[in-house]
Amino acid sequence: MKHMESLGFTELVSDLKELVHEVASQAQNSETQSEVLNEVEVLVGKFDPILDELRDNVKFKDHPPLKKAVESLGLELKRAKALVKNPETKSFSKQIEEVVHDLGRSLGLVLLASLEVSTDLKDKIGVLHKDLMSTRFDMSSFPSTSYDSGVVSELEIEEEIQEEERVCFGIDDVALQLKCGDDEQLKYALLELNELIGDKRVSSEWINDEGVIPILFNRLCTSNSGNRLSIVQLLRTIASDNADNKEKMADVGLLSVLVKSLVRDEDERREAVGLLLDLSGLQSVRRRLGRIQGCIVMLVALLNGDDAVASRHAGKLLKALSSNTQNALHMAEAGYFKPLVQYLKEGSDMSKILMATALSRMELTDQSRASLGEVGAIEPLVGMFSTGKLEAKLSALSALQNLSNLAENIQRLISSGIVASLLQLLFSVTSVLMTLREPASAILARIAQSESILVNQDVAQQMLSLLNLSSPVIQNHLLQALNSIASHSRASKVRRRMKENGAFQLLLPFLMETNIKIRSSALNLLYTLSKDLPEELTDQLGETYIKILINIMLSSTLDSEKAAAVGILGHLPISDKKVTDMLKRANLLPILVSLMTSRSEISTEPTCWLVESITGVFIRFTNPSDKKLQLYSAEQGVIPLLVKSLSSGSPVAKSRAATSLAQLSQNSSSLKKSRALRWSCVPPSADAFCEVHGGQCLVKSTFCLVKAGAISPMIQILEGKEREADEAVLGALATLLHDEIWENGSNYIAKKSGIPAIIKVLESGSIKAQEKALWILEKIFGVEEHIDKYGESAQVVLIDLAQQGDSRLKSATAKLLAQLELLQVQSSYF
């Protein structure tokens, strides 16, 4: 074979084909290392069709870079031939693997130099290149039979190939393909450049002169994902070699291109954030990165991501960038609050004010508020408020107001001891501090939602004394705070002291406020305080304020105001007939019926509260000791509203509705008798006949639960999961079992499938509900038919109740078990 450099292109390729056949033949005929050489034979054989196409393409005959690349491939094939000829060397498998990889690199140079190669040929070269580069041989599985001959063979191989000088692909061609090549050409150019830099065959001067850095950044914008990753990795290598190279990458345009890689594939993101971290030692880079749109948001996303390496690098980079206060603010807006809190703790006075002001204006989620509380934002803000100058106090209070929307932060505020400082500020008459009073009162209103505020025993009295000394905004906050404090379960002493100190006299005038927010807050507080003192409430309100409350019901557009006003009247003593007459004269009942009838069917918290309040007042107007008042209520249409509440109201409303219906039902039997005496000459109506009361019943005149359709919804309540209304419902059902109607009532309850529901109450109801259920079942099981049908299921529950139930129920349980013939009445079991 002639020296390669003296051959023409066609002749050179023909010689390579001959060399390919020789290598393949030697590999096929070798008696040792057969497994490795079989694979080598297959790989080398794939060069044949590629060389055919190169030889036959006229365009390639006068293209020096391609000729040089083919010459390089020839040298590697010669090396392969020499190695395959002597396979018994000590390190044969390692050497042959290296040669196969070098063949792959040389083939890559061929593709890189082929500017006008066909798509088909490009695919063939690409596939073979991949196969060659990915080939691995198991170093441990091949025996070495002759160490002496191995040494000689290796020397012979070196002697055989040292005659030929390896021709490398031209450096200038690499630069050209970096700039102009398509994705495939760029791929191999990047590989070659990486080798050139690794082997120190190109200098920083060459990289600068050829404009490699801007070229790579330019290709980063347009390349496919694989090439982008290689470009960023190569840039990291270039940056690590020379400080001047880092300076060249610090241009804001180049940095902007690199920032875009932060949202691409995982590997590219990791390399990009690593390169940015490498460059962040330059102040100019830190300054410019913070100004690039989306950079900090992307870094925070990487910090919180699953890639541990990228997260660590992003954290270090964010820390470096946080030396700039604006960057720290951008990080906070992106949900990373640690730098902002660090400034609050250790920054200059101006930095602290800047951070607190920004925090006060941020639209925070509850998760963000929780994060700020956890990383310690509250303590330094409280410190700013306590010891800072006016601007620091105002910014700190505004920030705390934003953070206090979260319950966990309220506890942190109380623990910080801020309550006393806030009250002290509200009492202050210093004019310069007046602007601080509104945010201070707003924070107090939030803090008051926590029961922990009760540790400050005099806080409610202090707030009350501030009411008439404050602006409307502050008054509203104080009223809200007082209502929260008074509503706490452990606040009975606080409520009592508030009343003793004239809270009612102070609050009632607020009912005439034109400011709706203040009036609503005052109503809510009066409602809370009125729960505990029904006897005193009549004197406190008087007819004047009762009329004002009724007027609020008529004029207000807020269900919550109406509910509070009705609720206050509902707390007036039910047994006080003078109050009832006063309310009747004020036309309250028709107003309440109208409110119930016209209310929205959409269930909201204020609507539910309104229904609860109205059904509470209905209890007064259905007093069983006043039949005339009951008739008045029935005529006003109260009964259908009560029945409707059994199905659609809250548990409280259901309980109150059932209580009113029970009170009405207590008089049904006597009203039925009087009607029978009065109207004995009138022919009976089939529709009016009641199978429980055994006579003519009408809803408006005898208040019959059967005719009102109340029994089924009551049974549904007992069947449900909520237990609050059980006692009231059972009380209503019990009215069907008194005196001479008990058997009819038992049969009707059974007819409506009510017995299993009553037995269920024995399993999960309250003590009082269980007592009522036992009494009802005693009556029902007085009918033999019901024992036969339900006795067995009742026995199981009764035995369990006897063994594990409350001691107060044992006597009634024993009596019922005896009735079911499971126990003698005088049994010593109990």
Secondary structure, 3 states (H helix, E strand, C coil): CCCHHHCCHHHHHHHHHHHHHHHHHHHHHCCCCHHHHHHHHHHHHCHHHHHHHHHHCHHHCCCHHHHHHHHHHHHHHHHHHHHHHCCCCCCHHHHHHHHHHHHHHHHHHHHHHCCCCCHHHHHHHHHHHHHHHHCCCCCCCCCCCCHHHHHHHHHHHHHHHCCCCCCCCCHHHHHHHHHHCCHHHHHHHHHHHHHHHHCCCCCHHHHHHCCHHHHHHHHHHHCCHHHHHHHHHHHHHHHHHCHHHHHHHCCHHHHHHHHHHHHCCHHHHHHHHHHHHHHCCCHHHHHHHCCCCCHHHHHHHHHCCCCHHHHHHHHHHHHHHCCCHHHHHHHHHCCCCHHHHHHHHHCCHHHHHHHHHHHHHCCCCHHHHHHHHHCCCHHHHHHHHHHCCHHHHHHHHHHHHHHCCCHHHHHHHHHCCHHHHHHHHHHCCCHHHHHHHHHHHHHHHHHCCCHHHHHCCCHHHHHHHHHHHCCHHHHHHHHHHHHHHHHCCCCHHHHHHHHHCCHHHHHHHHHHCCCHHHHHHHHHHHHHHHCCCHHHHHHHHHHHHHHHHHHHHHHCCCHHHHHHHHHHHHCCCCCCHHHHHHHHHCCHHHHHHHHHHHCCCCCCHHHHHHHHHHHHHHHHHCCCCCHHHHHHHHHCCHHHHHHHHHHHCCHHHHHHHHHHHHHHHCCHHHHHHHHHHHCCCCCCCCCCEECCCCEECCHHHHCCHHHHCCHHHHHHHHHCCCCCCHHHHHHHHHHHHCHHHHHHHHHHHHHCCCHHHHHHHHHHCCHHHHHHHHHHHHHHCCCHHHHHHHHHHHHHHHHHHHHHCCHHHHHHHHHHHHHCCCCCCCCCCC
